[in-house]
């Protein structure tokens, strides 16, 4: 896979924030008005660790002095540097959170059931009505449908209700000093200073997530500086409290940053025939495989309600986030915007599905049969076996990422199993050299 974009590299932070937001679903409250967190006063700098090796032994104060010089060379004024300096302090707690983040290994139907809940769909539709003029303008100028914008808006912050409560500059500069992604966050720190210098936000207004994202659609500062637009005409690009600015800026980023294709679909639920049949070319169900819709139709794929697919040459990939027994989608070229926004397959598929729901699509069909998921320890065990078989699965962490899915498909082909990239007890048993699967996988329900 290509190197992840800056936004994609903090996908876990977005997932963690999304899961925290999901607790709102049970409340079923009316949609909240956009809020901003109260400004946080700068705190004294925490003791920095020993000089980081990636900074040639510099302590934090020396590192910060050089970073400020880089910002000035990039066009940031001395006045902005002075205004921001009380907030440019080191916080070891931010670095600890970054190093301790975890990916959540939920099934797609579980995650989507929480995050694309009916109340969030209804809030998205209500926001489209409330900000009808801004949405219409954004669609005309950028070609991004209102439902697509509203889905990201809802998932990222529940329409401004949950944007984080930490000083952004402190988060950014702490992660810039840490060696894990120093270069990326030095750039993000300078971009945040440029946002201040341009007059969009004051340093004390920059309150957001621990990973340095800002605003109601959680932009990294580089995206804020490059894509934020003033849609309410007040002379500022305010993504914390201006609904029109949020809408126009998100559309601009999706269209020009993520290369959205005007007038084309993004994700459509479909039905795949004979889920248990070995005759279907399951190995073709992969985001890297694009076939004309006419070809998918000839293989028996239909829309989820049984209607035939168009007999045309529009390329699409068959996406099976839970294997051949789970939900099925056709993913089009615009789905790449979702995976670029967040490279977690569960998150990106949920965002596309929520956009469909906001646009009026019915709920997802139940899986065709019981979908079993290997428990965490057995996925980790399978990853270890895949590594020993010569595959690069990334981290052996019990989380089914794209590299693990590709390796699973290769081994399914080797053993003559349906190659749908979904790990099963049978595959684990085959790799252990036995045909009897261990009785530990649990059938999990689908969603409606």
Residue pairs with C-beta under 8 A, 6 or more apart in sequence:
1 402
1 403
4 11
4 343
5 340
6 184
6 187
6 188
6 220
6 222
7 220
7 223
7 340
7 341
7 342
8 340
8 341
8 342
8 343
9 181
9 184
10 211
10 212
10 213
10 220
11 342
11 343
11 344
11 347
12 101
12 102
12 103
12 344
13 98
13 101
13 209
13 210
13 211
13 213
14 156
14 213
14 218
14 342
14 344
14 347
15 103
15 104
15 342
15 344
15 346
15 347
16 101
16 102
16 104
17 156
17 162
17 164
17 209
17 218
18 115
18 155
18 156
18 347
19 104
19 114
20 162
21 115
21 155
21 157
21 158
21 162
22 114
22 115
22 117
24 119
24 158
24 161
24 162
25 114
25 117
25 119
25 120
28 119
29 119
31 122
31 123
31 126
31 127
31 159
32 158
32 159
32 160
32 161
33 160
34 159
34 160
34 161
34 216
34 241
34 243
34 246
35 160
35 161
35 163
35 241
36 160
36 163
36 205
36 207
36 240
36 241
37 163
37 164
37 165
37 207
38 207
39 204
39 205
39 207
40 165
40 166
40 167
40 204
40 207
41 204
42 86
42 87
42 89
42 167
42 170
42 204
43 89
43 170
44 89
45 60
45 89
45 90
45 91
46 89
46 90
46 91
46 92
46 93
47 92
48 59
48 60
48 90
48 92
48 177
49 92
51 57
51 58
51 59
52 58
52 63
52 177
52 178
52 179
52 182
53 179
54 179
54 182
55 62
55 63
55 177
55 179
55 182
58 66
60 90
60 177
63 176
63 177
64 88
64 173
64 177
67 173
67 176
67 186
67 189
67 190
68 81
68 85
68 88
70 186
70 190
71 81
71 189
71 190
71 193
72 78
72 81
74 190
74 194
75 194
75 197
76 190
76 193
76 194
76 197
77 197
80 193
80 196
80 197
81 193
83 196
83 202
83 203
84 169
84 193
84 196
84 203
86 203
87 167
87 169
87 170
87 203
87 204
87 206
88 169
88 170
88 173
88 189
89 170
89 173
89 174
90 170
90 173
90 174
90 177
91 170
91 171
91 174
92 174
94 166
94 170
94 171
94 174
94 175
94 210
95 174
95 175
95 177
95 178
97 210
98 175
98 178
98 180
98 210
98 211
99 180
103 344
103 397
103 399
103 401
104 111
104 346
105 376
105 379
105 398
105 399
105 400
106 346
107 322
107 326
107 371
107 373
107 444
108 321
108 322
108 326
108 327
108 345
108 346
108 349
108 350
109 322
109 326
109 327
109 364
109 367
109 371
109 444
109 445
109 446
109 447
110 444
110 447
111 346
111 347
111 350
112 346
112 349
112 350
112 353
112 354
112 364
112 447
113 447
115 155
115 350
115 354
116 350
116 353
116 354
116 357
120 154
120 155
120 158
120 354
121 354
121 357
121 358
123 154
123 158
123 159
124 147
124 150
124 151
124 153
124 154
124 159
124 354
124 357
124 358
125 150
125 358
127 150
127 153
127 159
127 243
128 135
128 146
128 147
128 150
128 358
130 243
131 243
131 244
131 247
133 244
134 231
134 243
134 244
134 247
134 248
135 146
135 149
135 150
135 247
136 146
137 231
137 248
138 144
138 146
138 149
138 231
138 247
138 248
138 250
138 251
139 145
139 146
139 251
141 248
141 251
142 251
142 252
142 254
142 255
142 256
142 260
142 262
143 255
143 260
143 261
143 262
143 263
144 250
144 251
144 254
144 255
144 260
145 355
145 359
146 358
147 355
147 356
147 358
147 359
148 254
148 260
148 266
148 355
149 247
149 250
149 251
149 254
150 355
150 358
151 351
151 352
151 354
151 355
151 358
152 217
152 250
152 254
152 341
152 351
153 159
153 216
153 217
153 246
153 247
153 250
154 354
155 347
155 350
155 351
155 354
156 216
156 217
156 218
157 163
157 215
157 216
157 217
157 218
159 216
160 216
160 240
160 241
160 243
160 246
163 207
163 208
163 209
163 214
163 215
163 216
163 218
163 240
164 207
164 208
164 209
164 210
164 213
165 207
166 207
166 208
166 209
166 210
167 206
167 207
168 192
168 206
168 207
168 208
168 212
168 214
168 221
169 189
169 192
169 203
169 206
171 208
171 209
171 210
171 211
171 212
172 185
172 188
172 189
172 192
172 212
172 221
173 185
173 189
175 181
175 182
175 185
175 188
175 211
175 212
176 182
176 185
176 186
176 188
176 189
178 185
185 212
187 222
188 212
188 220
188 221
188 222
189 221
191 220
191 221
191 222
191 224
191 225
192 206
192 212
192 214
192 221
192 224
194 221
194 225
195 201
195 206
195 221
195 224
195 225
195 228
195 237
196 202
196 203
196 206
198 225
198 237
199 235
199 236
200 224
200 228
200 236
200 237
200 238
201 214
201 236
201 238
201 240
205 240
206 214
207 240
208 214
208 215
208 218
209 218
212 220
212 221
213 219
213 220
214 220
214 221
214 224
214 239
214 240
215 224
215 239
215 240
215 246
215 249
216 239
216 240
216 243
216 246
217 239
217 246
217 249
217 250
217 253
219 227
219 228
219 239
219 249
219 253
223 253
223 257
224 237
224 239
224 249
226 257
227 249
227 252
227 253
227 256
227 257
228 237
228 239
228 245
228 249
228 252
229 237
229 245
229 248
229 249
229 252
230 236
230 237
230 245
230 248
231 242
231 244
231 245
231 247
231 248
231 249
232 238
232 242
232 243
232 244
232 245
234 242
236 242
236 245
237 245
237 249
238 245
239 245
239 246
239 249
254 260
254 337
254 341
255 262
258 336
258 337
258 340
258 341
259 336
259 337
260 334
260 337
261 333
261 334
264 332
264 333
264 334
265 332
265 334
266 331
266 332
266 334
266 335
266 337
266 338
266 352
266 355
267 319
267 329
267 330
267 331
267 332
267 335
267 338
267 349
267 352
267 353
267 355
267 356
268 303
268 329
268 330
268 332
268 356
269 303
269 304
269 327
269 328
269 329
269 353
269 356
269 361
269 364
269 365
270 296
270 301
270 302
270 303
270 304
270 309
270 318
270 328
270 329
270 330
271 301
271 302
271 303
271 304
271 306
271 328
271 365
272 280
272 285
272 300
272 301
272 318
272 320
272 324
272 328
273 280
273 299
273 300
273 301
273 302
274 280
274 300
275 324
275 325
275 368
275 369
276 324
276 325
276 369
278 418
280 299
280 300
280 324
280 418
281 299
282 320
282 324
282 412
282 418
282 419
282 420
283 409
283 412
283 413
283 419
284 291
284 318
285 317
285 318
285 319
285 320
285 324
285 328
285 420
285 421
286 317
286 318
286 409
286 421
287 317
287 319
287 331
287 335
287 339
288 317
289 317
289 318
290 315
290 316
290 317
291 315
291 316
291 317
291 318
292 312
292 313
292 314
292 315
292 316
293 309
293 310
293 311
293 312
293 313
293 314
293 315
293 316
293 330
294 309
294 310
294 311
294 312
294 313
296 309
296 316
296 318
296 330
297 308
297 309
297 310
297 311
301 309
301 318
301 328
301 330
302 308
302 309
303 309
304 362
304 364
304 365
305 362
309 330
314 332
315 332
315 333
316 330
316 331
316 332
317 330
317 331
317 332
317 335
318 328
318 329
318 330
318 331
319 328
319 329
319 330
319 331
319 335
319 349
320 326
320 327
320 328
320 420
320 421
320 422
321 327
321 329
321 345
321 346
321 349
322 367
322 371
322 373
322 422
323 371
323 420
323 421
323 422
323 424
324 418
324 420
324 422
325 367
325 368
325 369
325 370
325 371
325 422
326 367
326 371
326 422
326 446
327 364
327 365
327 367
327 446
329 349
329 352
329 353
331 352
335 348
335 352
338 348
338 349
338 351
338 352
339 345
339 348
341 348
341 351
342 348
342 351
345 402
353 364
357 363
363 447
363 448
364 446
364 447
364 448
366 446
366 447
366 448
367 446
370 443
370 444
371 443
371 444
371 446
372 424
372 425
372 441
372 442
372 443
372 444
373 441
373 442
373 444
374 382
374 423
374 424
374 425
374 428
374 440
374 441
375 440
375 441
375 442
376 398
377 398
378 425
378 428
378 438
378 440
378 441
379 398
379 399
379 400
379 404
379 423
380 396
380 397
380 398
381 428
382 404
382 408
382 423
382 427
382 428
382 431
383 393
383 396
383 397
383 398
383 404
384 396
385 428
385 431
385 432
386 393
386 404
386 407
386 408
386 411
386 431
387 393
387 396
389 407
389 411
389 431
391 403
391 406
391 407
391 410
392 403
392 407
393 401
393 403
393 404
393 407
394 401
394 403
394 404
400 408
400 423
404 423
405 421
405 422
406 421
408 421
408 422
408 423
408 427
409 419
409 420
409 421
411 427
411 430
411 431
412 418
412 419
412 420
412 421
412 427
413 419
415 427
415 430
417 424
417 426
417 427
417 430
424 437
424 441
425 437
425 438
425 439
425 440
425 441
426 435
426 437
428 437
428 438
429 435
429 436
429 437
429 438
